[in-house]
Amino acid sequence: MSNSIDFSGRPFHFIGIGGIGMSALAHVLAKRQLPVSGSDLRPNQITRKLESLGAHIFSRQEASNLEFFLPQVSANGGSLNSQEQLSDEKTILPQVICSTAINNNNLEYKAALELGCPILHRSDVLAALIADYHSIAVAGTHGKTTTSSMIGYMLLQAGLDPTILVGGEVNAWEGNARLGASQYLVAEADESDGSLVKHAPEIGIITNIELDHPDHYDTLEEVIDTFQKFAQGCKTLIGSIDCATVRDSLKPTISYSLNPDTNADYTVTNIDYRADGTTALVWEKGKALGVLNVRLLSRHNLSNALAAVAVGRLLGLEFGEIAKGIATFEGARRRFEFRGEAAGITFIDDYAHHPSEIRATLAAARLQARPGQRVVAIFQPHRYSRTLTFLEEFAESFTHADLVVLTDIYSAGEPDLGQISGEQLAAEIAKQHQQVIYKQTLSSVCEFLLSTLRPGDLALFLGAGNLNQAIPEVIATLRELATATS
């Protein structure tokens, strides 16, 4: 694929424009008044918002979509054949943007090849935008979305008007992207397909490093190599040395840690983890800056906030400005997101899909749970490769849950090779946990929850697939039952 991006007015066409990463790019380009179009098989609120910004959205991925860019008549009014269209000086073929999910058999992709369109990976567009701004790129296996969203929000509240591209939706800017008027850009930088190495931001943040994508990486060493190459491209690297891999494999320009004994540049003391958030005294190179209040729960989000403090200070913000912004940040959607209450049951939606994320999220849930309140973890495994690779780790991740409910694996496009199933994972977890239930389908999960959940429960839906689609159905049915019996 080519990696030369033209921001001068040449159209952009996204194959799979509704994806969380693709749509963020499309949003910023459309707001920059560039011609944007795209296709997606499942129209949603994101594609509808892009349409409201002027993007042309196709509901199918077909070769004919690219005819949208070809003139229909010649200068003398007659029809043009294909060769005449391509040789016509007025014909400007679009830059076609794909993600790793688009394969060579995609009809739209094949048509773009035949027409000779420049074809680019989404990471090429992000890399070009990062190069266009004074950029802050947040990388790491876990915490990217929360940390990048928090930094973007902090800069927004401080009046720096940043451009923001993140992998989740944030209420403060009503989506996963915003176009600012300043020189600053905050972006989430993804390592899943190795494209992280393309980015060379002014400021890079690495929150942690683990193996999370065994469909792309065979070993942790390969993941480390990707992050090392990213680090080399950063003018300033901020890293959490609470992660041994970051500490041992990289040399952050600026370090942060929740443990004062590490002598990190930024650290904390007097930590108070509560059900409504966290407070801590922040230190900068041995000097107390002040108290930080974080609405988000548990230690991993305090660590994310400390990364934001490091960025803010590097940009010259006073600690008071930083603390004020972080104190009012409510988080990104699907990151311990409150979805409602029904029949005395609290419903939470979280994107956690890796064993480390599940442990951290359930620890936060346990912190929030009242005495006697059950934490019910409903989990949809994501990808066969991840489930198989981390089978033992998944089995040990649910200690903070009182009841674990599993459904079948969400393939995310991977073929089922018959090596692992949701039922097998449930059996492994049951070796470590007393109450584990397996229900194959989402409908059977709903039926089970309706018969099992009781007032006072905290129901936590975990996974990166479509499990959260069950939440509205369960809530609505519980409310209907309550109305019928009242």
N, C-alpha and C positions, 0 to 999 in steps of 0.2 A: 504493500500500500504506500501511496505517496504521503509525505508529511509536510508539504508546503501549503499553508493556509492563506487564503485571500480574504481579507476583511474589507476590501474596497467596494463591495457591492455585489459580488458574484453570489448567486443563490446557494443556500445550504439545504440539502434534503436528507432527513434522518430516517433510516430504516429501523423501525422500533422506537419511535419518538416518545412513546409514553413511559419508557423506563425511567427510573428515578435519576440516573446519571445523565442519560441522553436529554431528558426534558429540561434539566437545569441548564445545560448548554444552549438548548434551543431557546429557552426563556431569555437568557442574556443577549443572544444574537438578535432575537426579535425586538427586544427593547432598544438595541443599538440601531434599529431601523434597517436591518439587513433582511433580504428576502429569505423566509424560512418555510419549509414544508416538511412533511413527514408522513409515515404510515404507521399504523398500529392495529393489531387485530382486536384489541379490547379497548375501545374508547372509555375514558374515565374523566374524573374532574381535572386531572392534569392536562389532558389533551384539549378539553373544553376551554381551559384557561389560555392555552397556547393559541387556540382559534380566536379568542377574544383579543389577543395581541396582534392578530393579523396573519398567523401561520395557517397554511392550507394543510388540512389533515385528511389523509386517505384511510378508509376503514379496512382496506385489504392491502396485502403486499403482493402487487402484481407488476409485471413488466410495463403495462400500459400507464402506470403512474408517472413514469418519466416522460411520457409524451406531453405532460403538462408544461414542460419547458421548451417544447419545440414549436416554432411558428406554424400556424395552420394554413396560411396562404402566402404566396410569393408576392413580390412587389407589384406585379402586374395583375394581381387578383386571382391567379390560378392556383391550384393545389400543388404543393411541393411533395416530391417523393422523398424517401428516406435519405438518399445521398445528397439531394439538393438541400434538405434541411440541415444536414451536418456541415455543408460547405457554405451555407448562408452566413454572411458576416454578422448578422444580427442574432444568430443563435448563440446563446451562452449556456453551455451545459452546467448543471449544478455540481457543487462539491457534495459527494455522497458520503454520509457519515454512518458508520456501522459500529456496533459493539462486538465483543468476542462471541456473543450469543448468535450472531448471524453467520450462517455457514455458506459454503460455495454453491449449494443447491437452491438457495433462496432466489426466486424468480426476479425479484426486483434488483438484487445484487448482480445477477447474470446480465440483466438488461443494461445496468450501469456500465459493466465491463464492455459489452458490445458497442455501446454508444461512445465509449472512450471518456466517460466522466472521471474526474479525479476522485479516487476512493480513499477515504481516510478513516482511521480508527478514532473513536470518541476521545481517547487519550491525546491524540494529536491536536485536537481542537482545544482541549484543556491546557495542554502544554503551551500552545500559542497564546492563549489568554493569560496564562501565568507569566509569560515573557513580556506581555503588553503592560503589566501593572507592577507596582511594588507589592509583591505577592507573599502571602502567608499560606503555606500548604501543610495540612495536617495529615500525617501518615501514622500507621500503627495497626496491629491486628485487631485491637479492640479500642473503642472509645473515640474513633475518628469523627463520627457524626456529632456526638455530644460536644466534643472539644471544639471542632470547627464552628459549630452553631453558637457555642458560648462565646468564642472569640469574636465572631461576626456581630453578635448581639452587643457585646461589650464595646466594640468600636462604634457601632451605631448609636448607642446611648451616649458615648463620649463626643458625638458630633463629627466623627471622621467619615461618615457616609460611604461605607465600603461596598464593593460588589461582592456578592456571596454566592457560592455554589456548594451545596452540601447534599449528602445522601439520605436526607430525611426532610420531612415537612415541618416548618416552624411557624407558629402562629404570628410571631412578631412581624414576619414579612409574607405571611399567608402563602407559604409554599416552600420549595426547595432551592429557590434562587431569588436574587434581587440585583438590579443594576444600580450602582451608586455613581456619584459624580466625582468622587475623589480618585487619587492614585492607588488606593488600597484595594486588594482583592484577597478574600479568604476562601480557600478551596479545600475540600476533602480530597485526598489523593489515595487512590486504591491500589493495593499491591496484588490483588487476586490473580491477575493475568500477566504479571511482570511488567506492565506498562508504566509502573511507578518510576522507572529509570529515566523516562523521557522528561521529567519535570525538574526544573532548575529555579526554585523560588528564592527570593531574597531571604526569607525565613522559613525553615522547615522544622516541623515538630514530629517527633516519633514517640508515641505513647507507650508502646511495648512491642515485642516481636514474638510470635508463636507460629507454628505451622497450623494453618486454618483451611488451606485450599489444596488438598492432596490430589485434586483433579489436575492441577497445574504444576505443583512442586512435589518432588519425591522425598525430599529431606528438609530438615530445618536449616541446614547449611545453605541450601539453594535460596531459601527465604532471606536469610541473613545477607547473602550476596546481593540480592535485589535492594535491600535497605541500605547496604553500604554504598552502592552505586548512586542511590538517591541522595544519601548524605553528602557524597562528594560534589553533587551539583548544587547544594545549598550554600548560600553565602554565610548564613548563620544557622547552626543546628541546635535546637532545643530538645533535650531528651530526658526521659524519666529513668533515673538510675535505680529505681525500685525494681525495674525489670533487669534481671541479671544478664540477659542477652544484649540489651542495649548497653549496659554498663561495660560488659566485657568485649563486645564486638565493635562498638562505635566510640567515638570521642566527641561527645556533644560540646559545642562552644559554651552553652549554658545548660546547667543540669538542674533538675528538681527532684524532690523526694519527700515522702511523708515521714521519713526517719531522720531526725536531726543528726544522728551519729554518722551519717554518710558524708557530712560536710558539703552537701549540695549547695548550689548558688541560691536556690529557693527551697525553703522547707517550712514545716509547721510544728507548733506545740499547742498545748492546751486544747486538744481536739475534743469536741463533744458531739458524738453521733446521736441524733434524736429521730423520732418518728416524723418530725416535720422539717428535717433538714440537718445541716451540720454547721458548726462554728469552729474556727481555729485561729490562732495567732500566727500570722505569716512573718517569716524572716527572710531578709535579703542579704546574703553574704555576712551573716552574723548580726545584722541590725533589724530590730523589730519594726515592721511596717505598719501593722495594725491588725484588727480583727476582720476576718472574712466570714460572711454568712452565705451559705450555699443551700438553695431550696432542694436540690437534688440529693437523693439519699446515698449513704454508705461511702466507704473509703475510696472506691474507684472514681466516684464523681468529685470527691475532694481533690484527688490527683489531677483530674481533668481541669478543675478550676485553677490549680496551681500552675498548670501549663499556660492557662490564659493570663494569669498574673505575670508570668515571665515575658509573654508577648507584649502585654500592655506596657510594662516597664521598659522593654527594649525600644518601644515606639515613643517613649517619653511621657507617658501618662502618669499623673499622680496616683498614688495608691487609692486615695479617696474616690477618684473617678472609676478606677477599676472595680473596687469593692461595691460601689453603687450599682454598676452594671450587672455584675455577677449575682448580686443579691436579689435581683428581680427577674433573672433568667428562669423560665419555666420548663426548659427542655424541649427536645424534638419529639414529634409524634412517634409512637411505637417504641419509645424508650421509657419504660415504666409509666405508660400513659393511662391515666384514669379514664375508663370508658363508661362508667355509670354504676348505679346501684339498683338492685331489685330484690325484694323479699329479704332485705337485710344483708344481702350478699354484695361485696365489692368486687368489681371487675377491672382487671389491669391487663394491658396489652404490652408485650415487650418483644423486641426483635432478637433477643438472645438465641443463638443457634450453635454456639461452640461451648464445650464443657466449662471453660473459664468464665464465660459470660453468664451461663446458667447459675454457676455457684455465686457469682457476684450479685446477680439479680435476686436470687432467692434469699441471700443474706440481707439485702435491702428490704425484701418483703417481710422477713422475720423481724427486722428492726421496727417496721411499721405496724406489725400485727399486735393487737391488744392481748393481754393475758387470756388464755383459753380460746383464742381465735385460731381456726385452722388455716394453714396455707395450703391451698390445693393447686398443684402445678399441672397444667395441661400442656403437653409438649408434642410438637410435630417435628420429627427429625428432618433435616434439610440436606439433601444429596446422599446418594448411596455411598459415594467415596468417602465423605466426611464421617458418616455413621460407622462405616467399617473401620476406618483408620483409628477413630477415637472411641471405639466400643468400650474399652475398659475405663477410660476417663469419663464418658457419659454415665456409666454405671455408678460412679462415685460422686456425681454432681448434684444429687437431689437430697442431700442430708437435711437441708433446712425445710423441706416440704413434709407435711403430714400425710398427704395423699398425692400420688403421681398417676396421672392419666395420660397414656400415650396413644397416638394414632399412627397410621402408616407413614412411610417416608415420602416427603415431597421431593420429586425427582429433580426439579429445576432443569429439565431437559436431558438429564443423564439416562442412559439405558439401564434397565434392571438386568444385571448379570446373574441374578439368583444367589449372590453371595451373602446378602444381609437383608433383613426385613424389620419393620417396626415391631413385630411380635418377638423376634429374636432379641432386639434391644430391650424390650420390656422384661424378658426373662433374665437378662443380665442385670438390669437394675433391681429386679426382685431379689437377687442374691445379696444385695446391700441394703434393701429397703423393705419394710414390712407390708406396706400397702401400695401395690402397683396394679393398675388396671389397663388392659389393652383393648382398644376399640378401633376397628380397621378404618371406618369411614367417618367423615365429619358429622354426618347425620346420626350415626350411632354414638358419637361423642356427645352430641347435644342431648340425645335421649338419656344417656347415662347421667349427665350433669343435672338434668332436670329432676331426676329421681334421687340424686345423691347430695347435692349442695344443700346446705342448711343455713339459717340465719346466723350471721356473724362470720361466715367464711370469707376469706380473701382468695378469689379465683384468679390465678395468674396464667395467662395464655402466652406461651413461649414458642418462638420459631420465626424463621424468615420466609415461610411459605404463605399459604392462604388460610391457616388456622383461625386467624382473627376474624374471618368472615362469619364464624359461628357465634361470635359474641352478641351481635344485635339480635339474632334469633333467640338465643337463650334469655336475654334480658326481656325481650318483648313477650315471650311465652310466660315467663314468671310474673310479669305485670298483668297479663291477661288472666292468669290463674288467681292472682290476688284480687283483681276486680270482680271476678266471677264468684268468689267466696266471701266477699265483703257485704 
